Each structure stands twice: as C-alpha cells, then as structure tokens.
Amino acid sequence: MKKAVGLLTKIKKKVQSWLAKEAEILHKVGFTPNKVSLTGLIFALLSAAAYATWSVYYPTALLLAAVLLLLSGFCDAIDGVIARIYGETTAFGGFLDSLFDRYADAIIIAGIMIGGLCQTFWGLLALTGSLLVSYARARAEAAGIRMETVGLAERAERILIYVAATLIATFCSPKNAIETMNIATIIVAVVTNITVIQRLIYFYNAVKQ
C-alpha cells in the first residue's frame, strides 16, 4: 500500500512539473488563464461536433473527438497552473473557468447523445451527475467545506473515461462503437451520481459536528 501511494505521489509530482513547463511556454506566447479556459471550451465544442457527426466521417471523427476532448481537458488543467505560477488568480477567472467547464461537460455529452452513441436515459443521467458533482463541490466549499478529493469522478476522470472509450471505439465496427460509448456513458452516469452521494454524506458529517 505504501509503495502504491509513493508511486502515485511520484507520478503526481512529474505531472505537476510537466504542467508547469507547459504553462511557462503558453504564458510566454501570450496565453492568460482566461484565454486558456476559452480555448478549452472551443475544443469541447469541436469535440462534441465530431461526436455528433461520427457516423458520417467514421472512424476519423471519433479519433478527432478523442484528441479534441483530451486537449480540452489539458486546457482545464493548465489554466489554473498558469494562474497560480504567475499570480493571475482572480475571482472572475475562477468563476469563468468553472462556468466554461460546465458548458463543456454538457456540450460533450449532448454531442454523444445527438450522435446516437448512447441511450438517452444514460446520457441524461450522466449529464445530470456531471453537473451535480460540480454543484455539490461549489455549494460545500461556499460553506467552508473542502470537497476537492471527495468522490470517484472529478472532471479529469470523466474525460479520461470518454477518451479511452472513444479510442477503443475507433477500432470497432459502428455497432460495437455505439456499444462501447454507451458503456462509457453508463460508467460516467453511475460514478458521477455515486460521487454526488459521497459528497452529500461527507458534507452532512462535516456540518453536524
């Protein structure tokens, strides 16, 4: 167990170091945290469009959707790093980043649903869970209760689930591609709503003391 924790810590430090280097490059070419956040939203829009039209441009559209979604997730990770390193953290920037992330979450799942890559029920449940994960955190932290590490599915985990499933789907037949993406959506639907419940219980225990 200690070895596993140590390994995860080392990986986290390497990722943070890599992000810091990328943040330095982006900052030098004129990217501010807000510009990076907006770029991430644009990547999400393009990814959603690729999902929505996947059957027309199969399998290229799925590969493109995965790459664009990964780039959107990268922007989500790097904007905060730029803000912290270069002292550009602002209340408005944090609000804008959170707002764009919610739009990105909704747009991606909507694109998957429009493309017929998942059942409507699971798509709506995944969308609801994704939005409520963030809402639960925002409401709890507004009350002074930290929620950053509580739960199974933060945005990064959800993006990785969809990216992995999409990459697998590019090597499948159209029918199996739909099944793969539907399974990914079911997983996202389940883990996000479990996360909401975890945060509800955590918040309850924190405030009742």
C-alpha positions in Angstrom: 0.0 0.0 0.0 2.8 2.4 0.9 4.6 1.6 -2.3 1.4 2.3 -4.3 0.9 5.7 -2.5 4.6 6.5 -3.1 4.3 5.7 -6.8 1.2 7.8 -7.2 2.9 10.7 -5.4 5.9 10.5 -7.8 3.6 10.4 -10.8 1.7 13.4 -9.5 4.9 15.4 -9.0 6.1 14.5 -12.5 2.7 15.6 -14.0 2.8 18.8 -12.0 6.4 19.5 -13.2 5.3 18.9 -16.8 2.3 21.1 -16.5 4.5 23.9 -15.0 6.8 23.7 -18.1 3.8 23.8 -20.4 2.3 26.7 -18.5 5.6 28.6 -18.9 5.5 28.1 -22.7 1.9 29.1 -23.0 2.4 32.2 -20.8 5.4 33.3 -22.9 3.3 33.2 -26.1 0.6 35.4 -24.5 -1.9 32.9 -23.1 -3.7 34.1 -20.0 -5.7 31.7 -17.7 -9.0 33.1 -19.2 -7.7 32.6 -22.8 -6.8 29.0 -22.0 -10.2 28.4 -20.4 -11.9 29.8 -23.5 -9.7 27.6 -25.7 -10.7 24.6 -23.7 -14.4 25.4 -24.3 -13.7 25.7 -28.1 -12.0 22.3 -28.1 -15.0 20.8 -26.3 -17.4 22.3 -28.9 -15.4 20.9 -31.7 -15.2 17.5 -30.0 -19.0 17.5 -29.5 -19.4 18.3 -33.2 -17.2 15.3 -34.1 -19.2 13.0 -31.8 -22.5 14.3 -33.3 -21.3 13.6 -36.9 -19.3 10.5 -36.2 -21.4 8.2 -38.4 -20.7 10.4 -41.5 -16.9 10.5 -41.0 -16.4 7.2 -39.2 -13.9 6.4 -37.8 -11.9 9.6 -38.3 -14.5 11.7 -36.4 -14.2 9.5 -33.3 -10.4 9.8 -33.3 -10.7 13.6 -33.7 -13.3 13.7 -30.9 -11.0 11.9 -28.5 -8.0 14.2 -29.4 -10.1 17.4 -29.0 -11.6 16.2 -25.8 -8.1 15.4 -24.4 -7.0 18.9 -25.5 -10.0 20.4 -23.7 -9.0 18.5 -20.5 -5.4 19.7 -20.9 -6.6 23.3 -21.0 -8.8 22.7 -17.9 -5.7 21.5 -16.1 -3.2 24.2 -17.3 -5.3 27.4 -16.8 -5.2 27.1 -13.1 -1.4 26.3 -13.2 -0.8 29.5 -15.1 -2.9 31.5 -12.7 -1.0 30.2 -9.7 2.5 30.4 -11.0 2.2 33.9 -12.4 -0.1 35.4 -9.8 -3.0 35.8 -12.1 -5.6 34.2 -9.9 -8.8 36.3 -9.8 -12.3 35.7 -8.5 -13.7 36.3 -12.0 -11.2 33.9 -13.6 -12.2 31.2 -11.2 -15.9 31.8 -11.9 -15.3 31.9 -15.7 -13.3 28.6 -15.6 -16.0 26.8 -13.6 -18.7 28.2 -15.9 -16.9 27.1 -19.1 -16.2 23.6 -17.6 -19.9 23.1 -17.0 -20.7 24.2 -20.5 -18.0 21.8 -21.8 -19.4 18.9 -19.8 -22.9 19.5 -21.1 -21.8 20.0 -24.7 -19.7 16.8 -24.9 -22.5 14.6 -23.5 -25.0 16.3 -25.8 -22.8 15.6 -28.8 -22.6 12.0 -27.8 -26.4 11.8 -27.4 -27.0 13.6 -30.7 -24.7 11.2 -32.5 -26.7 8.3 -31.1 -23.7 6.9 -29.3 -25.6 6.3 -26.1 -29.1 5.6 -24.8 -31.0 8.8 -23.9 -31.6 7.7 -20.3 -28.0 7.1 -19.6 -26.9 10.2 -21.4 -29.3 12.4 -19.3 -28.2 10.6 -16.1 -24.5 11.2 -17.0 -25.2 14.8 -17.8 -27.1 15.3 -14.5 -24.5 13.6 -12.5 -21.6 15.5 -14.1 -23.3 18.9 -13.4 -24.3 17.9 -9.8 -20.7 16.7 -9.0 -19.5 20.3 -9.6 -22.5 21.9 -8.0 -22.1 19.8 -4.8 -18.5 20.9 -4.6 -19.3 24.6 -5.2 -22.1 24.6 -2.6 -20.0 22.8 0.0 -16.9 25.0 -0.5 -19.1 28.1 -0.3 -20.0 26.8 3.2 -16.3 26.3 4.0 -16.1 22.5 3.5 -13.4 21.4 1.1 -14.5 18.8 -1.5 -11.6 18.5 -3.9 -10.6 14.9 -3.1 -14.1 13.6 -2.2 -15.7 11.2 -4.6 -14.8 8.9 -7.5 -15.3 11.2 -10.5 -13.9 14.6 -10.9 -13.9 16.1 -14.4 -10.5 14.7 -15.2 -11.6 11.2 -14.5 -14.8 11.6 -16.7 -12.7 13.0 -19.6 -10.3 10.0 -19.4 -13.2 7.5 -19.4 -14.6 9.1 -22.5 -11.3 9.4 -24.2 -10.3 5.8 -23.6 -13.7 4.6 -24.7 -13.6 6.7 -27.9 -10.1 5.5 -28.8 -11.4 1.9 -28.4 -14.4 2.7 -30.5 -12.3 3.9 -33.4 -11.1 0.3 -33.9 -14.6 -1.2 -33.6 -17.4 -1.7 -36.1 -20.0 1.1 -36.0 -22.4 -1.1 -34.0 -19.7 -2.0 -31.4 -18.6 1.6 -31.3 -22.0 2.6 -30.2 -22.0 -0.2 -27.5 -18.6 1.0 -26.3 -19.6 4.6 -26.0 -22.9 3.6 -24.3 -20.9 1.6 -21.7 -18.7 4.5 -21.1 -21.7 6.7 -20.6 -23.3 4.2 -18.2 -20.0 4.2 -16.2 -19.9 8.1 -16.1 -23.6 8.1 -15.1 -23.0 5.7 -12.2 -19.7 7.1 -10.9 -20.9 10.7 -11.0 -24.0 10.1 -9.1 -22.1 8.0 -6.6 -19.8 10.9 -6.2 -22.7 13.2 -5.5 -23.9 10.8 -2.8 -20.4 10.6 -1.3 -20.2 14.4 -1.2 -23.7 14.6 0.4 -22.6 12.2 3.1 -19.3 14.0 3.6 -20.9 17.4 3.9 -23.5 16.1 6.3 -20.9 14.6 8.6 -18.8 17.7 8.4 -21.5 20.2 9.4 -23.2 18.1 12.1 -20.0 18.0 14.2 
